[in-house]
Amino acid sequence: MSLFKSRTNRQMINWRKGAVAGFYTYLIVLFLNYTHNLIFTGDFFSSAIIFWSGLIVAFGYELVLNVNDKRRIRKNLE
């Protein structure tokens, strides 16, 4: 078993979708944090929450899409 396995075209598409969702999560969280900072002169989210929110959304959404694809493939084979 190798550390880096080759990915299917569908998995690469799912990763791109997950990365886009993570990026938009970063934009929304940073916008909310900055707006709160301007109005109330204090941060709404900590740096750790901002950092982890985008990563969790990106990898989580990719995982959900990959699992759905595998289920769809299994269902079509039956």
Buried (B, 14 or more C-beta within 10 A) or exposed (E): EEEEEEEEEEBEBBBEBBBEBBEEBBEEBBEEBEEBEEEEEEEBBEEEEBEEBBEEBBBEBBEEBBEEBEEEEEEEEE
